[in-house]
Amino acid sequence: MTAPYGLHRVPDVRAYLAGEWRVARSVRDLADGSAGHFTGTTVFTPLPDEIGLLHHESGTFVWRGVARPAERTLRFLPGDGPGTARVEFADGRPFHDLDLRTGRHTADHPCVRDLYRGAFEVADEDHWRTRWRVGGPAKDLLLVTDYARVPSRRGADSSARRDRSG
């Protein structure tokens, strides 16, 4: 059973995120009530320079009964401290900042005339969630994503975290 979200502090965001995660995302269009979902995996691997992480998400997105393959790639680069990151799109454009030192964080991303407001919450070493509320003239969406660490990777990842945390 997972702990309540937002109560688990993350002193080192790179160590926490490293590895493979199962992803389940719900998408709701608040304007017309349409709903969809994404299921798949996200893998965080070291970037070639080893100072950041490459985030690659892949799976299936179902919208209005139509299933399509979907994927995205982001870069998680060092932020102001170990519990922080600067998140960029694959092409280097800025996306948002991330600070999980308290177990919670909010971030904004302006996109043309719409605003993406993200809330990040960590439940424990193996579960975290994002909620993006997208509002503006073009979109009125709520996206909620739950991440669960893939068990086969947990042993090595959590042992490394314990060793670093002393």
C-alpha positions in Angstrom: 0.0 0.0 0.0 1.4 3.4 -0.9 1.7 6.2 1.6 -0.3 9.5 1.1 1.1 11.5 -1.8 3.3 14.4 -1.1 4.8 13.1 2.2 8.0 11.5 0.9 11.0 13.8 0.7 13.4 13.2 -2.2 17.0 14.4 -1.4 18.4 13.3 -4.7 16.0 13.6 -7.7 18.4 11.8 -10.1 18.8 8.8 -7.8 15.1 8.6 -7.1 13.9 8.7 -10.7 16.6 6.5 -12.3 15.2 3.2 -13.6 11.9 2.0 -15.1 8.4 3.0 -14.1 4.9 1.8 -15.1 2.8 4.7 -16.2 -1.0 5.1 -16.1 -2.4 8.5 -17.2 -6.0 9.6 -17.3 -6.8 12.5 -19.6 -10.1 14.4 -19.3 -11.3 17.2 -21.6 -13.2 19.4 -19.1 -14.9 21.3 -21.9 -16.7 18.4 -23.5 -16.3 15.6 -21.0 -14.2 13.4 -23.3 -11.8 11.0 -21.5 -8.9 8.9 -22.5 -6.0 7.1 -21.0 -2.3 6.3 -21.6 -0.6 3.2 -20.3 3.1 2.3 -20.8 6.5 2.8 -19.3 8.9 5.6 -18.6 12.6 4.8 -18.4 15.1 7.2 -16.9 18.6 6.6 -18.1 21.8 8.6 -17.6 22.5 11.1 -20.4 25.9 10.6 -22.1 27.4 13.4 -20.0 26.1 11.6 -16.9 25.0 14.8 -15.2 21.3 14.4 -16.1 18.7 11.8 -17.1 17.0 11.0 -20.3 13.3 10.3 -19.8 11.7 8.2 -22.5 8.0 7.3 -22.2 6.3 4.9 -24.6 3.0 3.1 -24.6 -0.6 3.3 -25.9 -2.9 6.3 -25.8 -6.6 5.7 -26.1 -8.8 8.6 -27.0 -12.5 8.3 -28.0 -12.1 4.6 -28.4 -9.1 4.8 -30.7 -5.8 3.3 -29.5 -2.5 4.8 -30.9 1.1 4.3 -30.0 2.5 7.3 -28.2 5.9 8.4 -26.9 7.8 11.4 -25.6 11.4 12.2 -24.6 12.4 14.7 -22.0 15.8 15.6 -20.4 16.1 16.1 -16.6 19.2 18.2 -16.0 20.7 19.3 -12.7 18.8 22.1 -10.9 19.8 24.3 -8.0 20.5 21.3 -5.7 20.4 17.5 -5.5 16.6 17.3 -5.0 16.0 19.6 -8.0 16.0 19.3 -11.8 15.5 21.5 -14.8 13.2 19.6 -17.2 13.6 20.3 -21.0 11.9 18.9 -24.1 14.1 16.6 -26.2 15.0 19.6 -28.5 16.4 21.7 -25.5 13.4 24.0 -25.1 12.6 24.6 -21.4 9.6 22.8 -19.9 9.6 23.3 -16.1 11.6 23.2 -13.0 11.2 20.3 -10.4 12.0 20.4 -6.7 11.0 17.2 -4.8 13.0 17.9 -1.6 9.7 18.3 0.3 7.8 15.6 -1.6 5.6 18.2 -3.4 6.2 20.7 -6.1 4.2 22.9 -8.5 5.4 24.2 -11.8 4.0 26.3 -14.6 4.6 26.0 -18.4 3.1 28.6 -20.7 2.3 27.1 -24.1 1.2 29.7 -26.7 -1.9 31.1 -24.9 -2.6 28.1 -22.6 -1.1 27.5 -19.2 0.0 24.1 -18.0 0.1 24.0 -14.2 1.7 20.9 -12.8 1.6 19.4 -9.3 4.1 16.7 -8.4 3.7 14.5 -5.4 5.8 11.6 -4.1 4.2 8.9 -2.0 7.2 6.7 -1.3 10.4 5.3 -3.0 8.3 3.5 -5.6 5.3 5.8 -6.3 4.8 9.4 -7.5 2.1 11.3 -9.3 1.8 14.3 -11.6 -1.4 16.4 -12.2 -1.4 18.8 -15.0 -4.3 21.3 -15.3 -4.2 22.9 -18.7 -6.3 26.0 -19.3 -6.7 28.6 -21.9 -8.5 29.4 -25.1 -7.4 26.2 -26.8 -7.5 23.7 -24.1 -9.3 22.8 -20.9 -7.7 19.5 -19.7 -6.8 17.5 -16.6 -4.0 15.0 -16.9 -3.2 12.7 -13.9 -0.3 10.4 -14.2 0.6 7.7 -11.7 4.1 6.2 -11.7 5.0 2.9 -10.1 8.6 1.6 -10.1 9.0 -1.6 -12.0 9.9 -4.2 -9.3 12.7 -5.9 -11.2 14.7 -2.7 -11.1 13.9 -1.7 -7.6 16.6 -3.7 -5.7 19.5 -2.1 -7.4 18.0 1.4 -7.5 16.9 1.5 -3.8 20.2 0.0 -2.6 22.1 2.7 -4.4 19.8 5.3 -2.8 20.4 3.9 0.6 24.1 3.8 0.1 24.2 7.5 -0.9 21.9 8.6 1.9 24.1 7.1 4.5 
